Amino acid sequence: MDPLLIAIGGPTGSGKTALSLALAERFQGEIVSCDSVAVYREMEVGTAKPTPEERGRVRHHLIDILPPDRFCTAGDYSRLARQAIAEIATRGRLPIVTGGTGLYLRALLEGLFPGPRRSEEMRGRLRGSAERHGGSWLHRLLQRLDPSAAERIHANDQPKLIRAIEVCLAARLPLTEAWQAGREPMRGFRILRFGLDPPRPLLYQRLDARAGAMFAAGLIEETRGLIRKYGETPRAFDSLGYRQARAVLRGEMSEREAIAATAQGHRNYAKRQLTWFRREPEIHWLPGFGDQREVVEEAAKLVAGSLAV
């Protein structure tokens, strides 16, 4: 019988790390991070990476593997994660994939379509048109080309909008249809998926506290050092928290405004993550935070049952 693979998703701040640690310690597992920011070295304060102490308890993979000026695509992540998972299984350990980057997780488990290569010329034209016509122009264009993709991509997420439009124009078919063509889903594992769904008011309280703690811990100073070393252009610096810290350094907002904007950004991101994961198949939803005993026990029962099959 194929070995078991655990996948834990859910919104930011829901306790995915805590649940993955509890399951890894109970079932001799190793954790594969599924976070598009945790892959970057030197970005510590503004990320939700496991602490050094947590990484000492359980072996982790795909954390701190790239410098911030290298871009990690979903395809890059999928290749690296599949390799790590295979190695974990070879050692007789339980692979546990955990994180909130839905596209990375989908690429890992379901595969990616062989889309057209990136065209910097086309991307430049699309960015220029967006500047001339206003921020919602790209989303309106995608609605005409592929309404289904437009429903999934936030109107302010310019990189994803541009990529979706680029695929539609270059492949001459909607991104939604292209996604179904030529994918290579992960094989050789039985996959057990968990989704964390804590009460929204309590989740927002945690996210507000996290935003304040990030800035108190020196996010602005860390961002200043990163910019000094790598410049302003790395896409990683557009992630939540770092984007607002850069605005403080440019004099565009106060630290207090930046904290409020970061907290609101995290709340909005959590909503989008929940919307994304609710569309994914065969998820066992756990109503609570991953650090709650009853949630851990419910997940552990399902893991034990799957291992006993």
C-alpha positions in Angstrom: 0.0 0.0 0.0 1.2 3.5 -0.8 2.6 5.5 2.2 0.6 8.3 3.8 1.1 12.0 3.2 -0.4 14.6 5.4 -1.3 18.1 4.1 -2.3 20.9 6.5 -3.8 24.1 5.1 -5.8 27.0 6.4 -5.6 30.8 7.0 -2.6 32.6 8.3 -2.5 32.6 12.1 -4.7 29.5 12.5 -2.0 27.3 14.1 -0.8 25.2 11.2 2.7 25.0 12.6 1.5 23.9 16.0 -0.7 21.1 14.6 2.1 19.9 12.3 4.6 19.8 15.2 2.1 17.8 17.3 1.4 15.3 14.6 5.1 15.0 13.6 6.2 14.3 17.2 3.4 11.7 17.7 3.8 9.9 14.4 7.5 10.2 13.6 7.0 12.8 10.9 9.0 15.5 9.2 7.6 18.8 8.1 7.7 20.2 4.5 6.9 23.9 4.6 4.4 25.2 2.0 4.9 28.9 2.4 6.0 31.3 -0.3 7.9 33.6 2.0 9.5 31.0 4.4 11.7 29.8 1.5 13.7 33.0 1.7 16.7 33.4 4.0 17.2 36.6 6.1 13.5 37.3 6.2 12.7 36.4 9.8 10.7 39.1 11.7 8.0 39.5 9.1 7.4 35.8 8.5 5.7 33.0 10.4 8.5 30.6 10.1 8.9 28.0 12.8 11.2 29.2 15.6 14.7 27.7 15.9 13.4 25.8 18.9 10.5 24.3 16.9 12.9 23.4 14.1 15.0 21.6 16.6 12.1 19.5 17.8 11.2 18.2 14.3 13.1 18.2 11.0 11.9 20.8 8.6 12.3 21.2 4.8 12.1 24.1 2.3 12.8 26.8 4.8 15.6 29.3 4.2 16.6 27.7 0.9 16.9 30.9 -1.3 18.1 34.4 -1.1 15.4 37.1 -1.3 16.4 38.2 -4.8 15.6 34.8 -6.2 12.0 34.1 -7.2 10.5 30.7 -6.3 7.7 29.7 -8.7 5.0 27.2 -7.9 6.7 24.8 -10.3 10.1 25.3 -8.5 8.3 24.6 -5.2 6.6 21.5 -6.5 9.8 19.9 -7.7 11.7 20.6 -4.5 8.8 19.5 -2.3 8.2 16.2 -4.2 11.9 15.4 -3.8 11.8 16.2 -0.1 8.7 14.1 0.4 10.2 11.1 -1.4 13.3 11.3 0.7 11.2 11.5 3.9 9.2 8.4 2.9 12.4 6.5 2.0 13.5 7.0 5.6 10.3 5.5 6.9 9.1 8.8 8.2 5.7 10.5 7.8 5.8 13.5 5.5 3.6 16.4 6.7 3.2 19.4 4.3 2.0 22.5 6.1 1.4 26.1 5.0 -1.0 28.6 3.7 0.2 29.1 0.1 -2.6 27.5 -1.8 -1.1 27.6 -5.2 2.1 25.9 -4.0 0.0 23.1 -2.4 -2.1 22.7 -5.5 1.0 22.5 -7.7 2.5 19.9 -5.4 -0.5 17.6 -5.1 -2.3 18.2 -8.5 0.6 19.4 -10.8 0.9 22.4 -13.0 -0.2 22.9 -16.5 2.7 23.4 -19.1 1.9 27.1 -19.6 3.7 29.4 -21.9 7.0 31.0 -20.9 6.9 34.4 -19.2 7.1 37.3 -21.7 8.6 40.4 -20.1 7.5 42.4 -23.1 3.9 41.4 -22.7 4.1 41.9 -18.9 5.5 45.4 -19.4 2.7 46.3 -21.8 0.1 45.0 -19.3 1.6 46.9 -16.4 1.7 50.1 -18.5 -1.9 49.7 -19.5 -2.9 49.2 -15.8 -1.2 52.4 -14.9 -3.0 54.3 -17.7 -6.5 52.8 -17.2 -6.5 52.4 -13.4 -6.0 49.6 -10.9 -9.1 47.5 -11.8 -8.4 47.4 -15.5 -6.4 44.1 -15.4 -9.2 42.4 -13.4 -11.9 43.7 -15.9 -9.7 42.4 -18.8 -9.4 38.9 -17.2 -13.1 38.8 -16.6 -13.6 39.1 -20.3 -10.9 36.5 -21.1 -11.6 34.0 -18.3 -14.5 34.8 -15.9 -13.7 31.7 -13.8 -10.1 32.8 -13.2 -11.2 36.3 -12.4 -13.4 35.0 -9.6 -10.4 33.3 -8.0 -7.9 36.1 -8.3 -8.2 39.2 -6.2 -8.5 42.4 -8.1 -5.5 43.9 -6.4 -3.2 40.9 -7.0 -1.4 42.3 -10.1 1.2 39.5 -10.5 -1.4 36.7 -10.7 -3.7 38.8 -12.9 -0.9 39.5 -15.3 0.1 35.8 -15.4 -3.5 34.7 -16.0 -3.9 37.2 -18.9 -0.5 36.3 -20.3 -1.6 32.6 -20.4 -4.9 33.4 -22.0 -3.3 35.5 -24.7 -0.3 33.2 -25.4 -2.1 29.9 -25.2 -5.3 31.2 -26.9 -7.5 29.6 -24.4 -8.7 30.5 -20.8 -6.3 29.8 -17.9 -9.0 27.7 -16.4 -9.0 25.3 -19.4 -5.2 25.4 -19.7 -4.9 24.4 -16.1 -6.6 21.1 -16.8 -4.2 20.2 -19.7 -1.1 18.1 -19.1 -0.9 18.3 -15.4 1.0 15.6 -13.5 -0.7 14.9 -10.1 1.4 13.5 -7.3 1.4 9.7 -7.3 2.6 7.0 -5.0 1.0 8.4 -1.8 -2.3 8.3 0.0 -3.1 12.0 0.8 -4.9 13.0 4.0 -5.8 16.7 3.9 -6.7 18.9 6.9 -8.0 22.4 6.9 -8.1 24.6 10.0 -11.1 26.9 10.4 -11.0 28.8 13.7 -13.7 31.3 14.7 -13.2 34.5 12.7 -13.2 37.0 15.6 -10.6 35.1 17.5 -8.5 34.6 14.4 -8.6 38.4 13.7 -7.5 39.1 17.3 -4.4 36.9 16.8 -3.6 38.6 13.5 -3.9 42.0 15.0 -1.5 41.0 17.8 0.9 39.4 15.3 1.1 42.7 13.3 2.0 44.7 16.3 4.5 42.1 17.5 6.3 42.1 14.1 7.0 45.8 14.2 7.9 45.7 17.9 10.5 43.0 17.1 12.3 45.2 14.6 10.6 44.6 11.2 11.5 48.1 10.0 15.1 47.6 10.9 15.2 44.2 9.2 13.6 45.6 6.1 16.1 48.5 6.0 19.0 46.0 6.1 17.5 43.8 3.3 17.0 46.8 1.0 20.5 47.9 1.7 21.8 44.5 0.6 19.4 43.6 -2.2 17.7 46.8 -3.3 14.0 47.5 -3.7 13.2 45.2 -6.5 12.9 41.6 -5.1 9.3 40.4 -5.3 9.7 38.9 -1.8 9.7 42.4 -0.4 6.1 42.9 -1.5 4.9 40.4 1.1 2.7 41.5 3.9 4.6 43.4 6.6 7.6 44.1 4.5 5.5 46.1 2.0 4.3 48.3 4.9 7.7 48.6 6.5 9.1 49.8 3.1 6.3 52.5 3.1 7.5 53.7 6.5 11.1 53.9 5.3 10.0 55.9 2.3 8.0 58.3 4.6 4.7 57.3 3.0 3.1 56.2 6.3 3.8 56.3 10.1 4.7 53.1 12.0 1.2 53.2 13.6 -0.4 53.3 10.2 1.8 50.5 8.9 0.8 48.3 11.8 -2.9 48.9 11.1 -2.4 48.3 7.4 -0.5 45.1 8.0 -3.2 43.8 10.4 -5.9 44.6 7.8 -3.8 43.0 5.1 -3.5 39.8 7.1 -7.2 39.7 7.8 -8.0 40.1 4.0 -5.4 37.4 3.2 -7.0 35.0 5.7 -10.4 35.5 4.0 -8.8 34.8 0.6 -7.0 31.7 1.9 -10.3 30.3 3.3 -12.0 30.9 0.0 -9.2 29.1 -1.8 -9.0 26.1 0.5 -12.8 25.6 0.5 -12.6 24.9 -3.2 -10.0 22.2 -2.7 -11.2 18.5 -2.7 -11.4 16.1 0.2 -10.4 18.3 3.1 -11.2 17.3 6.6 -12.1 20.7 8.2 -11.1 21.1 11.9 -13.1 23.8 13.6 -10.5 25.6 15.8 -6.9 26.5 16.1 -4.1 24.0 15.5 -2.7 24.6 19.1 -6.0 23.5 20.7 -5.9 20.0 22.3 -9.2 18.9 20.9 -8.2 19.9 17.4 -4.9 18.0 17.7 -6.7 14.9 19.1 -9.3 14.9 16.3 -6.6 15.2 13.6 -4.5 12.5 15.4 -7.4 10.0 15.3 -7.8 10.5 11.6 -4.0 10.0 11.0 -3.9 6.9 13.2 -6.9 5.5 11.3 -5.2 6.1 8.0 -1.9 4.6 9.1 -3.8 1.5 10.3 -5.4 0.8 7.0 
